Amino acid sequence: MISIVVPTYNAARFMPDLLGSIFRNKVDDMEVIIVDDCSKDDTVKIAKNFPLKVIELGKNGGPAKARNIGVAEAKGDIIFFLDSDVIVLDGAIKEVKDYFDKNPTEKCIIGVCATEPLNKGFVPRYMAMFEYIHLIGTPENKVSVFAPRCGAIKKDFFQKIGGYNESYKGADVEDFELARRINRTDPIILVRNVMVKHQFAGFRQAVRNYFKRAVMWVHLFFKERKLDNAGPTSPGNGIAAICSFLSFLTLFFIPFINEAKLVFFILFHAFVFANLKWWNFMRKEAGLLFALRALFLNYFLGIDIMIAAIYAVISYPLSKKEILPS
């Protein structure tokens, strides 16, 4: 049986499309569980119009806790996590069921977000395409990251490894921390036909999210000493961020040091070279102008990430390192 678990918080505007897409893709032996984290809008009211189970929490605890509660109440042996701001594309739920039927020893899979996001705008489309290309093509489709916006895991395995770390109160890096524990014993398999459309952040929210999550990811890295082989946190993107930040710094030295121009030239070209894979993908999919805009957005976000990383290094000794289970 498949149990679809969705944590919600003030998600009324997303619920009709999300739940409609789930039940259009309904398979035999399936249940849907909504765990509402004290929404102040009509999320629960809308959800109760569908044949599903609603769990209303008495106190806001964050998505990690909500997912754990949903799993505890689930009857299925397969848990399919979805975020509230997605829609399920045709065949995705059946693909999850079929994959585990054909591969009974596998424990965990993730799907992908379509390159067209739910919301309009340059930044959301850039982020959708950026995430997509950084998952596709991973050797043997084994990835080191888990995305609960579209990911499935065996219930007994999830509970055996301790579920989500509830000390993460927001939508932060709880999925990266869980992935570290999954990968200690089992691979996470990318299944491309499990696909959703996702609502991505606009520019201001993206800058805030990148900063906050970069700080938390660096703290997690110091504890685990592990890099990711896929997704936006893969080493290639780290190199690009370092090059963007250092090249930006050299601009301030150009009026005083002649060699600074050469250093900037080298670092900027290294930044471009590190980004060629996704840049070429965007150029082919969305055109040259879009790809050029994407390159400069990535340059700015790289600076944002590196400022966050510097802050993370300084703040790590003062952070609550003990909240991360080993």
Helices and strands as residue ranges (DSSP letters): E 2-8, H 15-24, E 30-36, H 43-47, E 53-56, H 63-73, E 78-82, E 86-88, H 92-102, E 108-113, H 122-133, G 139-141, E 142-143, E 150-154, H 155-160, H 174-183, E 188-198, H 203-224, H 235-251, H 259-274, H 276-286, H 288-315, G 316-318, G 321-323
